[in-house]
Amino acid sequence: MTMKTINEAALSGRFTFVGTTLTVNRLGYDAMQLSGPGIYGPPKDPASAVAILREAVVAGVNHIDTSDFYGPHVTNQMR
């Protein structure tokens, strides 16, 4: 990733959750497709799924949707 990519992710703006000081970039990542086929079970290649999440963070994403329904519970447990 280049610094240009990181700066472009920040261009999406920021959002502060009401009643908190928690601020995130508006650009997030939806991890639904990282679980297994049909969004059920573990991914076919867990290492690749984790690598994708790490690249999203490098690109400036600082919030990831890991719904309990993805897998179920699979994307919540990836690291």
C-alpha positions, -999 to 999 in steps of 0.1 A, spaced: 0 0 0 11 35 -7 7 66 14 -16 79 -13 -40 50 -6 -40 56 31 -47 93 25 -76 85 1 -93 63 27 -92 92 51 -109 114 25 -142 96 32 -145 117 63 -150 108 99 -179 100 121 -182 103 159 -207 81 176 -233 101 195 -226 104 232 -191 91 229 -156 103 218 -153 72 195 -145 85 160 -141 62 129 -135 68 92 -168 66 72 -151 41 49 -155 7 65 -152 -29 54 -180 -55 53 -164 -89 62 -195 -110 50 -177 -125 20 -147 -137 41 -167 -165 57 -173 -198 39 -194 -206 8 -229 -191 10 -217 -171 40 -217 -203 61 -188 -219 79 -151 -210 78 -134 -196 48 -117 -220 23 -84 -201 29 -83 -186 64 -49 -171 59 -61 -152 28 -91 -140 47 -70 -126 75 -46 -110 49 -75 -92 33 -86 -78 67 -50 -66 74 -48 -49 40 -81 -31 48 -65 -17 80 -34 -7 61 -56 12 36 -70 32 65 -102 13 74 -107 15 111 -141 -2 115 -150 -37 102 -185 -52 100 -182 -87 115 -218 -96 121 -226 -127 141 -245 -140 111 -214 -142 89 -204 -178 94 -222 -177 119 -196 -161 143 -167 -169 119 -157 -134 110 -159 -122 146 -132 -148 154 -107 -140 126 -74 -124 137 
